[in-house]
Amino acid sequence: MIWNAVVVALITLGVGLILSLGLRALPTVRLQLMGLAALAVCLPLTVVLLSGWVMFHMGDDVKILAMLAASATAAMIGGLVLARSIASSIDSVRNAAVALSHGDLTVRAPETGPNEVADMAESFNEMAANIEELFDVRRELVAWASHDLRTPLANMQAMLEALEDGLAEPADYLPALGDQVRGLTVLVDDLFELARIDAGALTLELDASPLVDVVSACIRGVSAEALQRRVSLASDVDSEAVARFAPEKLERVLLNLLTNALRHTPSDGTVAVRVEPDHETVRVTVEDTGEGLDDEAERRMFDRFWRSDPARSQRGAGLGLAIARGLVEAQGGRIWAENRPDGGARVSFTLPAA
């Protein structure tokens, strides 16, 4: 008797595994779930019915068989309802993906259903938001780059036409033409630098050195502008702070941050550079006593071509801070901006400690 039960159990298990593998051939998740529900009910029910036929000769215990049939039907209905619910959650994510592939960047999937489906919808929504932001940045890049290229080209064309018409002497416009060409050269060089950073083609040799010399050189580099703006410069560099960095690239980062801080600090204000060890990194901070950062500036100040001034100041193309972020990350660090508790802005970045 026991061996008969074992044989029946093994046969049932084998048949169940074979049919379960066969369900994978169904084309949709809904059909697979429905098939699994049917298999989970029909297979044990079939075994029970066969056992009942052997034990009760089909009629000796109709009540037991009726209860089994009723419970199997209830299980079947429950399985179908569950399959419908799971498939509907997956369909909502699929529909959102189809809409995104057709160009609707604002589409989002409802984060409902089982945990796995909800997590998938959340990941999809995060991906969709990143794609939308990427397309917005690309549109801004084209628009702002066109503006920054068109303005100096228009100026140069006007000056050349004036020279051709004899309205001015070459000596009158040659210095201005040289300035325009140098400005375009800087812009093109910055765009090329950003392209190398984005492509991961920027290779840097990192040397272990103290930061005091680089900080001092950058302070001297902006001292004339600080004097003109009547802004005080200060530095606080830990003598034991030794980091791995590329000196020329780090100097460019610091000069960009100092220049930006000076432009947003009123007269009689202060701009300071602080360097201190921070666990396995060295943290460099540029602080100012200016107006601080609004929410948009704190979030977007490292975006290329972004300017906090709606009037679009003509000083620079808005690439300096974007390049600074790329250079810091290329040296194994990270950069962020925040407001100081006592007023003003603070931009910090890290470098790997030596």
C-alpha positions in Angstrom: 0.0 0.0 0.0 2.8 2.4 0.9 4.7 1.6 -2.2 1.7 2.2 -4.3 1.3 5.7 -2.8 5.0 6.4 -3.4 4.7 5.3 -7.0 1.6 7.5 -7.5 3.3 10.5 -5.9 6.4 10.1 -8.2 4.3 9.7 -11.3 2.3 12.8 -10.3 5.5 14.8 -9.7 7.0 13.7 -13.0 3.8 14.6 -14.9 3.6 18.0 -13.1 7.2 18.9 -14.0 6.8 17.9 -17.7 3.6 19.9 -18.0 5.1 22.9 -16.1 8.0 23.0 -18.6 5.4 22.8 -21.4 3.7 26.0 -20.0 6.8 28.0 -20.9 5.9 27.6 -24.6 2.8 29.7 -24.1 3.2 33.2 -25.7 2.1 35.5 -22.8 2.5 35.7 -19.1 -1.3 35.8 -18.7 -1.6 32.4 -20.5 1.3 30.9 -18.5 -0.2 32.0 -15.2 -3.6 30.7 -16.2 -2.1 27.4 -17.3 -0.2 27.1 -14.1 -3.4 27.7 -12.1 -5.2 25.0 -14.1 -2.3 22.6 -13.7 -2.1 23.2 -10.0 -5.8 22.3 -9.7 -6.4 19.7 -12.3 -3.4 17.5 -11.7 -4.1 16.8 -8.0 -7.8 16.6 -8.7 -7.2 14.0 -11.3 -5.2 11.9 -8.9 -7.8 12.3 -6.2 -10.6 11.3 -8.7 -8.6 8.2 -9.8 -7.9 7.3 -6.2 -11.6 7.7 -5.4 -12.6 5.5 -8.3 -10.3 2.8 -7.0 -11.3 3.2 -3.3 -14.9 4.1 -3.6 -15.9 2.7 -7.0 -17.3 6.0 -8.2 -20.4 6.5 -6.0 -19.6 5.2 -2.6 -18.5 8.6 -1.3 -20.0 11.2 -3.6 -19.8 13.9 -0.9 -16.1 13.7 -0.6 -15.6 14.0 -4.4 -18.1 16.9 -4.5 -16.2 18.8 -1.9 -12.9 18.2 -3.8 -14.5 19.4 -7.0 -15.9 22.5 -5.3 -12.5 23.4 -3.7 -10.7 22.8 -7.0 -13.2 25.1 -8.7 -12.6 27.8 -6.1 -8.8 27.4 -6.5 -9.1 27.7 -10.2 -11.1 30.9 -10.0 -8.7 32.3 -7.5 -5.8 31.4 -9.8 -7.4 33.1 -12.8 -8.1 36.3 -10.8 -4.5 36.4 -9.6 -3.2 35.8 -13.1 -5.4 38.6 -14.4 -4.1 41.0 -11.7 -0.4 40.2 -12.3 -0.8 40.4 -16.1 -2.6 43.7 -15.8 0.2 45.2 -13.8 2.7 43.9 -16.4 0.6 45.3 -19.2 0.6 48.8 -17.7 4.4 48.8 -17.7 4.5 47.4 -21.2 2.1 50.1 -22.4 4.2 52.8 -20.8 7.3 51.3 -22.5 5.5 51.3 -25.9 4.5 55.0 -25.4 8.1 55.9 -24.5 9.4 54.1 -27.6 7.0 56.2 -29.7 8.4 59.4 -28.3 6.2 60.2 -25.3 8.9 61.2 -22.8 6.4 62.2 -20.1 4.8 58.7 -19.8 5.1 57.0 -16.5 4.0 53.5 -15.4 1.8 53.1 -12.3 3.8 51.7 -9.4 1.2 49.2 -8.3 0.8 45.4 -8.2 3.2 42.8 -6.6 6.5 44.1 -5.2 8.5 42.8 -8.2 6.2 44.5 -10.7 6.1 47.7 -8.7 9.9 47.7 -8.5 10.1 47.2 -12.2 7.7 50.1 -12.7 9.7 52.3 -10.4 12.9 51.5 -12.3 11.2 52.2 -15.6 9.9 55.6 -14.3 13.4 56.5 -13.2 14.8 55.5 -16.6 12.1 57.5 -18.4 12.8 60.6 -16.2 16.5 60.3 -17.0 15.8 60.0 -20.7 13.5 63.0 -20.6 16.2 65.0 -18.8 18.8 63.9 -21.3 16.7 65.1 -24.2 16.1 68.4 -22.4 19.8 68.9 -21.9 20.5 68.0 -25.5 17.9 70.6 -26.7 19.4 73.2 -24.4 22.9 72.3 -25.6 22.0 72.8 -29.3 20.1 76.1 -28.5 22.7 77.6 -26.2 25.7 76.5 -28.3 24.1 78.0 -31.4 23.6 81.3 -29.5 27.2 81.4 -28.2 28.5 80.6 -31.7 26.1 82.9 -33.6 26.8 86.1 -31.6 30.6 86.3 -32.2 30.2 85.2 -35.8 27.6 87.9 -36.4 30.0 90.5 -34.9 32.9 89.3 -37.0 30.7 89.4 -40.2 29.6 92.9 -39.4 33.2 94.1 -38.9 34.4 92.4 -42.1 31.5 94.0 -44.1 32.4 97.4 -42.7 36.0 96.9 -43.7 35.0 95.7 -47.2 32.7 98.8 -47.6 35.6 101.1 -46.5 33.6 102.3 -43.5 36.5 101.5 -41.1 40.2 101.0 -41.2 41.7 97.5 -40.5 43.5 98.8 -37.4 40.1 99.7 -35.9 38.7 96.2 -36.0 41.8 93.9 -35.9 42.0 93.8 -32.1 38.2 93.2 -31.8 38.4 90.5 -34.5 41.3 88.9 -32.5 39.2 88.9 -29.4 36.3 87.3 -31.1 38.5 84.5 -32.6 40.0 83.8 -29.2 36.6 83.6 -27.7 35.5 81.1 -30.3 38.6 79.1 -29.8 38.0 78.9 -26.1 34.4 77.8 -26.7 35.4 75.1 -29.2 38.2 73.9 -26.9 35.7 73.6 -24.0 33.2 71.7 -26.2 36.0 69.4 -27.3 37.0 68.9 -23.6 33.4 68.0 -22.7 33.2 65.6 -25.7 36.4 63.8 -24.5 35.0 63.6 -20.9 31.6 62.3 -22.1 33.3 59.7 -24.3 35.6 58.6 -21.5 38.6 59.4 -23.6 40.2 61.7 -21.1 43.2 60.0 -19.5 44.9 61.7 -16.6 48.2 61.0 -14.8 47.5 61.4 -11.1 50.5 62.4 -8.9 50.5 62.3 -5.1 51.2 65.8 -4.0 50.2 68.3 -1.3 47.5 70.8 -2.5 49.0 73.9 -0.9 50.9 75.0 -4.0 48.0 74.6 -6.4 45.7 76.5 -4.0 48.2 79.3 -3.7 48.7 79.6 -7.5 44.9 79.8 -8.0 44.5 82.4 -5.4 47.2 84.5 -7.1 45.5 83.9 -10.4 42.2 85.6 -9.4 43.7 88.2 -7.0 43.5 91.0 -9.6 39.8 90.3 -10.2 39.2 90.1 -6.5 40.9 93.4 -5.9 38.9 95.0 -8.7 35.6 93.7 -7.1 36.8 94.6 -3.6 36.4 91.0 -2.4 38.8 89.4 0.1 40.5 86.1 -0.6 41.4 83.6 2.1 42.7 80.0 2.3 42.9 77.4 4.9 44.9 74.4 3.7 45.8 71.5 6.0 49.5 70.9 5.5 49.0 67.2 5.9 46.4 67.0 3.1 48.1 65.0 0.3 46.0 63.8 -2.6 46.3 62.1 -6.0 45.5 64.5 -8.8 46.5 66.0 -12.1 47.9 69.5 -11.2 46.9 71.3 -14.4 43.3 69.9 -14.3 42.9 70.6 -10.6 44.1 74.2 -11.2 41.5 74.6 -13.9 38.8 73.3 -11.6 39.8 75.6 -8.8 40.0 78.7 -11.1 36.5 78.0 -12.4 35.1 77.7 -8.9 36.9 80.8 -7.7 35.9 82.9 -10.7 32.3 81.8 -10.3 32.3 82.6 -6.6 33.8 86.1 -7.2 31.1 86.9 -9.7 28.4 86.1 -7.2 30.0 87.8 -4.2 29.2 91.5 -3.5 31.9 94.1 -2.6 33.4 93.7 0.9 32.6 90.0 0.7 34.9 87.1 1.1 35.8 84.0 -0.9 37.7 81.3 0.9 39.3 78.0 -0.1 39.5 75.2 2.5 41.3 71.9 2.2 41.1 69.2 4.8 41.4 65.4 4.9 38.1 63.5 4.9 38.5 59.7 5.6 39.9 58.2 2.5 39.6 61.4 0.4 40.7 65.0 0.6 37.9 67.6 0.5 38.4 70.9 -1.2 35.8 73.6 -0.5 35.3 77.0 -2.1 33.0 79.3 0.0 31.6 82.7 -0.6 29.5 85.3 1.3 27.2 86.0 -1.7 23.5 85.6 -2.2 23.6 81.8 -2.0 21.9 79.3 -4.3 18.2 78.8 -5.1 16.8 75.3 -5.6 17.4 75.4 -9.4 20.9 76.6 -9.1 21.8 74.0 -6.5 20.4 71.3 -8.8 21.6 72.5 -12.2 24.7 74.7 -11.7 27.0 71.9 -13.1 24.8 71.5 -16.3 26.5 72.6 -19.4 25.4 76.0 -20.8 23.2 76.7 -17.8 23.4 80.2 -16.3 21.7 81.4 -13.2 21.1 84.8 -14.7 18.0 84.8 -16.9 19.5 87.7 -18.9 22.3 85.3 -20.0 25.4 87.1 -19.1 27.8 87.2 -21.9 30.8 86.4 -19.7 31.6 82.8 -20.6 29.6 80.1 -22.4 28.3 78.4 -19.2 30.7 75.4 -19.6 33.2 76.1 -16.8 31.3 74.3 -14.0 30.3 71.4 -16.3 34.0 70.9 -17.2 34.9 71.2 -13.5 32.5 68.4 -12.7 33.9 66.2 -15.5 37.5 66.8 -14.5 36.8 66.1 -10.8 35.1 62.8 -11.7 37.9 61.9 -14.1 40.3 62.1 -11.1 38.1 59.8 -9.0 36.3 62.4 -7.0 32.8 63.9 -6.8 31.6 67.5 -6.7 28.5 69.1 -5.2 27.0 72.5 -4.2 25.1 73.7 -1.2 24.2 76.8 0.8 26.2 77.8 3.8 24.3 77.9 7.1 25.4 81.5 7.7 24.7 82.7 4.2 26.5 82.3 0.8 27.3 79.3 -1.3 29.7 76.4 -0.8 31.0 74.2 -3.6 33.0 71.1 -2.4 34.7 68.3 -4.3 36.8 65.4 -3.2 40.1 63.8 -4.4 41.5 60.4 -3.6 43.9 60.7 -0.7 47.5 59.6 -1.3 
